[in-house]
Amino acid sequence: MIPEPIRKFIESFSRLPSIGPRLASRLAFSLTLLDKQELEKIKQAIWGIQSLERCPNCFFFRQKSKKLCDICANPSRNPKIVAIVENETDLLALEQINRLNSHYLILGEITKDGLIQAEQKFRLQGLKNRIKKDLGGQLEELIIALNPNTFADLTSEIISQEFKTLAKTITRLGRGMPTGGEIEFADKETLIQALERRH
């Protein structure tokens, strides 16, 4: 009953976070109403994602042709202030409020036990190595900017212990962020308060 291209689109897109089969169906049928030029732009945008790789410093994305992402390569940013975030959308949320001139480390998804996974250990070790090799052995500030929930609290405590000799100051977002809230969905004012009240 459903044409094969639409069925395949729905199957593929419904696997993406927050989409599901119903929204994927609506997207598919909406796309059928676009002209060829608009469809080509969307196709090129999706295809362009293949040209991205993880930045070796912060694990955000960079063009394959570049050594570092735009944030890590920016000489006006302070490399001795690093904010650890869970995912890319948290980084974008903090960037939008324009209150940090820091570098970042994307840790990856926090598990329900709050324990640090192998890939996360690898990323944290890379930051430790950079601090020792390129940043004089100590950060000015390590900001642990993880979502305020029980699992992230445990992860934050582990990170604090691991970096206590590698940063002059270790801070966490202030509780302008409600417990159980998520950084990427917080409004601008809440994020500003959370940053300004970090402790």
N, C-alpha and C positions, 0 to 999 in steps of 0.2 A: 504494500500500500504506500509506504513512504519511499520516494526515490532513493536509490542507493547512495548518491553523493551526500544527501541530507542525512541519511541514517548514519553514515560514517562520521560526518561532522558532529552529530549529536553524541555518538559514542566517544569520540575523542575529547570534545570540549566538556562533556559532563564529568570527566575525570579531574578537571581543574578545580582548585579550591573555591568554594562558595558559588559554584555554578549549578551543577546537577542537571538532570535530564530536561526539566521544564524550561529553565533559562537557556540551556543549550539549544532547545527546539526553537525558542523565540528568536535567538540570535541567528540560527540557520535560516529561518524564513524571512527575517529582516534583511539578511544579506542577499536573498534572491531578488529583492526590490531595488538594489543598487545598480548603477550603470557599471560598465566594464572598467572605466577609469577609476572609480572609487574602489571597486573590488581589487584592482591591481595595486592600489596604494596599501590596502590592508594586507594583501599577499606579501608585498615587499617589506612591510613592517614586521610581519611574523618571520619572514625569511631572514631579516636582518639580525634577529636574536641569535642566530647561529654564529654570528661574527664576534660574539662575546665570550670572554673567559674570566675566571676568577682572578682578582688582584692577589698577588702573592703576599702582600702585606696585611690587607684588611679583609680580604675575601668578598668585597663588593665586586662589581663587574667592570671590566675594561675591554676596550677594543683589542683584538688579537695583535694588532700592529703596535700597540703601546705596551711599555714595560709595566706601568702602574696605572691605577684608575686615576680619574681627574682629581679626586680629593687627596690621595697620597702624593700625587705629583705636584700639587699646588705649593709653591715655595712660601706663600704668605701664611700657611697654616702652621700651627705649633705642633711639631711631632712629639713633643714631650708631654702633651696632654692627649690621652687616649680614652675614648668612650667605648665600652663593651656593650653591644646590643645583641638581641637575639636574632633578628632577621633584617632583610633589606628594607622592608617597609618601616621598621622602627628607625633605621638610619635616616630615611627620607623624611619622616615626621620630625625628627630632631633638626634636620637641616632646614626645614621650612620655617622654623621660628627664628633662625639666624642669630642664635645666642652662643653658639659654640664655634670656636676656631680650631677645633681639635682634629686629630685623626681618629679612626674607628677600628674596631675589630668586630666582625660579625661572627658570633659564637655558634649559631645554629640552634635548632629547636631544642628547648629545654624538655627533658623527659619527665614523666610523672613521678619518678623517684628522686628527681633533683640531682642525680649523680652525673658527673661529667663523662661523656662518651668519648670513644677513641678519636674521632675526627675533631671534637672540641679540644681534647688534650693536645692534638697536633697543632691546632691553631694557637692555643695559648702558649705552647712551647715556642712557636715561631715568634710570638711577641716577646717572650722572655729573651730569646736569642738576639732579637733586634735591639732590645733595651741594653743588653750587655755589650753588644758589638758596635752599634751605631749611635746610641743615645746617652753615652757616658755612664751607663750602669744604673741609672735611676730616672724614672719619670717625675715630672712636677706633680701631675695628678692622674690618677686612674679613676675614671668615672664608671661605676658599674650601673649601667642604664638598662636593667632588665625589668620585665613586667612585675608589678607588686603582687605576687602570689606565693603560696607556701613553697612550691617547687623551686621557683626562681630565688627565693630567700635562701634556701639551702645551697643552691649553686653559687650565689653571691658570696656566701660565707666561705665556701671552699676557695673561690678565686681570691678573696681578701687575704686568706692565710697564705696562699701560694705567692702572692705579690707583695707581701708586707715589707720585704727588704728591697723591692724593686721600684717603689713609688714613695715619694715624700708624703703624699696625701692620697688616701683611697676614700672616695665618696660614693654615696648611693643617691638616687633620685629622692627628693623629699616627698612626703606623703600628700602632695597636691594631687598625686595619682591615687585614685581609690584602690583599695585592696581588691584584687581580682580584675582590675582594669587592664587594658592593653594600650601600649604606647601609640601604635599606629592609628587607633581610633580616638585618641584624646584630642580635645580642642586645643587651639593654639595657646590660650591663656593658662589652661591647666598644665601644659608642658612647660611654659615659661616659669610658672610657680614651682613646679617640680625641680627644674634645673636650679633656680635661684635658692631653693631651700635644701639643696643637696647637702649631705652631712657625712 
